[in-house]
Amino acid sequence: MADHFPPDSKSKAGKKRGGKSGKVADFRYKRASQPKEQRNARKGKQAYGRAHDTSAQSSETAPGKSASGRQTASAARFKPKDRPAYRRGPHPRQAYAALDLGTNNCRLLIARPSGQNFTVIDAFSRVVKLGENLATTGRLSDAAMDRTLGALTICAEKLQRRNVHLARSVATEACRRAENGVEFIERVRQETGIMLDIISAQEEARLAVLGCHILLEQGDGPAIIFDIGGGSTELVLVEAGGKVPRILDWQSVPWGVVSLTDTVGRVEGPADERAARYAKMRQVVAESFAPFAERIATSSLHPDIRLLGTSGTVTTLASLHLELPHYDRKQVDGLIVPSQSMRDISTRLSSLSPAKRSLVPCIGQDRSELVVAGCAILESILDIWPAQRLGVADRGIREGILRSLMAADFESDRHRTPAKPEPNNNEQKRRSK
């Protein structure tokens, strides 16, 4: 992957939050207290140390510091002597966690290393609508923040119960854009112990690529990996090669399923009004994509271009393509779908009334209000990158975070000098002779 991204000229997140995100924090979650006898019995058996952090959080900042750079008294790091000399990289029984607070969803993933991959041991997902009405008010509403805090409280309990070794918690577009985003992050820290890192759009794009690129269809041509979120959409032009594709160009636009719906309006009313509203959505997104479309125009002419999408929109439309009665991740994640099929489904959904959309399998009431905006964004992507097939990924930022954490932990161990074993008594006597 590229060492850096093109400058994120539209985002002020870096300056506003006090510096660039990107370093791995090393916070641990405090274990439940144990009787002294049990603690003594377990001494010497803890292969990976027992430094604790009283807060259930992680941010990608310097170890022992908060996202704003302040020293956290509760943070503690392992010293080299705390780790056995024979350890190299993540231990298969250590739990790592990734929390992604988006504009519409709060998602948590807890996993353990498993060879080159990882095994999920716990997960949580809830629609919190944090960015509800943000596009019109510029602020996170009290109701939205309360809903989100309820979900984050559950996440904090899971993190502590699973004895998570290392984690990272990120917030994306809603907190980037909201006037009270920083204040909400502080409230989350005080009430749940979770320290959210408000990441930039470029970091969000990087993590999405890292999390799902393994599902990119084989080929020699360039590819676009995209993530349709609640408050923004990231598009990344990549070139295959190496363990991770090399990033050639990228763009983030402030249009996701929530922000686009709130700005243009819901696709409802008579058929002609629904068609006009959908056309307006397409126009708004196309105008935002225009600079990126111009830059990648030459690449899109390659005969072997590929496309991979990660979002609720893409997975929902893939479910409809398969005519599934209920969503099934095993059938959707990694699926390759004809792009024309996704266009046809998008056109059909945009023409339905909200009541009829809510009756479509795999959509339901909540998604019926937002899926049309996702369809408009997807069709706009297909306009500028006319790949014949679309890869579908039910994975993204959280998986990217987990891979980053495990890789960083491995590198930390690899560069640590092994402790020199002390000679036993017989060895000392032999040397003295």
HELIX and SHEET records of a PDB file:
HELIX    1   1 ALA A   13  ARG A   17  1                                   5    
HELIX    2   2 LYS A   36  ARG A   42  1                                   7    
HELIX    3   3 PRO A   80  ASP A   82  5                                   3    
HELIX    4   4 LEU A  134  THR A  137  1                                   4    
HELIX    5   5 ASP A  142  ARG A  161  1                                  20    
HELIX    6   6 GLU A  173  ARG A  177  1                                   5    
HELIX    7   7 GLY A  181  THR A  192  1                                  12    
HELIX    8   8 ALA A  201  CYS A  212  1                                  12    
HELIX    9   9 HIS A  213  LEU A  215  5                                   3    
HELIX   10  10 VAL A  257  VAL A  264  1                                   8    
HELIX   11  11 ALA A  271  ARG A  295  1                                  25    
HELIX   12  12 SER A  299  LEU A  301  5                                   3    
HELIX   13  13 GLY A  312  LEU A  322  1                                  11    
HELIX   14  14 ARG A  329  VAL A  332  1                                   4    
HELIX   15  15 SER A  339  SER A  351  1                                  13    
HELIX   16  16 PRO A  354  SER A  358  1                                   5    
HELIX   17  17 GLY A  364  SER A  368  1                                   5    
HELIX   18  18 VAL A  371  ILE A  384  1                                  14    
HELIX   19  19 ILE A  397  ARG A  414  1                                  18    
HELIX   20  20 ASN A  425  SER A  432  1                                   8    
SHEET    1   A 5 ASN A 117  VAL A 127  0                                        
SHEET    2   A 5 ASN A 105  SER A 114 -1                                        
SHEET    3   A 5 TYR A  96  LEU A 101 -1                                        
SHEET    4   A 5 LEU A 166  ALA A 171  1                                        
SHEET    5   A 5 ASP A 197  ILE A 198  1                                        
SHEET    1   B 6 ARG A 246  VAL A 253  0                                        
SHEET    2   B 6 THR A 233  GLU A 239 -1                                        
SHEET    3   B 6 ALA A 223  ILE A 228 -1                                        
SHEET    4   B 6 ARG A 306  THR A 310  1                                        
SHEET    5   B 6 ARG A 389  ALA A 393  1                                        
SHEET    6   B 6 ILE A 336  PRO A 338 -1                                        
END                                                                             
